[in-house]
């Protein structure tokens, strides 16, 4: 827990280095400014990105039975239901939900519902990362 807390604190210092990028091809958010960041940054300080038009973040995508898809830092976080190390994905198109079976993905969406310090990505599109499934 202390290691995670230290990682979150250290990553908060990296916020100034976020890049402005164009959204990925195929997303229906063409022309929108997109901020590229790490999943740790989004978990640590979601309010920092609530005003961004779109954010782009990589993570392991899983869908727990009866729950919405989410990006996790690691397979262990998913398996141990450590939801504090994840960001839920809402409004994910049905044709993209198949990627949420332990694949490494890039998600582009808007930060919403920053409550109790947690953020949710909405209007999300995901694409697989070249590394594929993480063992």
C-alpha positions in Angstrom: 0.0 0.0 0.0 2.9 2.4 0.8 4.5 1.6 -2.6 1.2 2.5 -4.4 0.8 5.6 -2.4 4.4 6.7 -3.2 3.8 5.9 -6.9 0.6 8.0 -6.9 2.3 10.9 -5.2 5.3 10.7 -7.5 3.1 10.6 -10.6 1.1 13.6 -9.5 4.4 15.6 -10.0 4.4 14.4 -13.6 1.1 16.2 -14.5 2.9 19.1 -16.0 4.3 16.8 -18.6 1.0 15.7 -20.1 0.9 16.0 -23.9 -1.9 17.4 -26.1 -2.6 14.8 -28.9 -5.2 14.2 -31.6 -7.7 11.4 -30.8 -7.1 8.0 -32.3 -8.3 7.2 -35.8 -11.8 5.7 -35.9 -13.0 7.5 -32.8 -16.0 9.8 -33.3 -14.3 12.6 -31.5 -12.4 13.9 -34.5 -10.9 17.3 -34.0 -11.0 17.2 -30.2 -8.0 18.0 -28.2 -6.8 15.0 -26.2 -4.6 14.9 -23.2 -2.3 11.8 -23.0 -1.6 10.7 -19.4 -0.8 7.6 -17.4 -3.5 5.5 -15.6 -1.7 6.4 -12.3 -2.2 10.1 -13.0 -5.9 9.6 -13.7 -6.4 7.5 -10.6 -4.4 9.9 -8.4 -6.0 13.2 -9.4 -9.0 12.8 -11.7 -10.3 16.3 -10.9 -7.2 17.6 -12.7 -8.6 16.2 -16.0 -12.3 16.8 -15.5 -12.1 20.0 -17.7 -10.1 18.3 -20.5 -12.1 17.7 -23.6 -10.7 14.2 -23.9 -8.0 12.1 -22.2 -6.1 9.1 -23.6 -4.8 6.5 -21.2 -3.4 2.9 -21.4 -4.4 0.1 -19.0 -5.5 -3.5 -18.7 -9.2 -3.7 -19.5 -11.4 -6.2 -17.6 -15.1 -6.6 -17.1 -16.1 -8.1 -13.8 -19.4 -10.2 -13.9 -22.3 -7.8 -13.4 -20.1 -4.7 -13.5 -19.0 -2.2 -16.1 -15.7 -2.5 -17.9 -12.7 -0.8 -16.2 -9.0 -0.1 -16.8 -6.8 -1.6 -14.1 -3.1 -1.1 -13.2 -2.5 -4.8 -13.1 -4.1 -8.2 -13.4 -3.6 -8.7 -9.6 -5.7 -5.5 -9.0 -8.5 -6.9 -11.0 -8.3 -10.4 -9.5 -8.3 -9.0 -5.9 -11.1 -6.5 -6.7 -8.9 -3.5 -6.0 -11.2 -1.0 -7.5 -9.2 1.9 -6.1 -6.5 1.0 -8.7 -9.0 1.2 -11.6 -11.0 3.6 -13.7 -14.5 2.5 -14.8 -15.5 2.9 -18.5 -19.0 4.1 -19.3 -20.7 4.3 -22.7 -18.3 1.8 -24.3 -19.6 0.7 -27.6 -20.8 -2.9 -27.7 -18.4 -3.9 -30.4 -15.4 -2.8 -28.3 -16.5 -4.7 -25.1 -14.7 -7.8 -26.3 -11.4 -6.1 -25.7 -12.1 -6.0 -22.0 -11.0 -9.5 -21.2 -7.5 -8.8 -19.9 -6.1 -7.0 -22.9 -3.8 -4.0 -22.8 -5.8 -1.2 -24.4 -5.6 2.5 -25.1 -8.8 4.3 -24.0 -10.0 7.7 -25.1 -12.8 9.4 -23.3 -13.9 12.2 -21.0 -13.4 12.3 -17.2 -16.8 12.5 -15.4 -18.3 11.8 -12.0 -15.4 12.7 -9.9 -16.9 11.7 -6.5 -15.1 10.6 -3.4 -11.9 11.2 -5.3 -12.7 8.6 -8.1 -13.2 9.4 -11.7 -15.1 7.6 -14.5 -14.3 7.7 -18.2 -17.4 8.4 -20.4 -18.0 8.5 -24.1 -15.1 6.0 -24.3 -13.5 4.3 -27.3 -10.8 1.7 -26.9 -8.2 0.1 -29.2 -5.8 -2.8 -28.5 -2.2 -1.9 -27.7 0.5 -3.8 -29.7 1.5 -5.8 -26.6 -1.9 -7.6 -26.6 -2.9 -9.8 -23.6 -0.7 -9.5 -20.5 0.1 -13.0 -19.0 
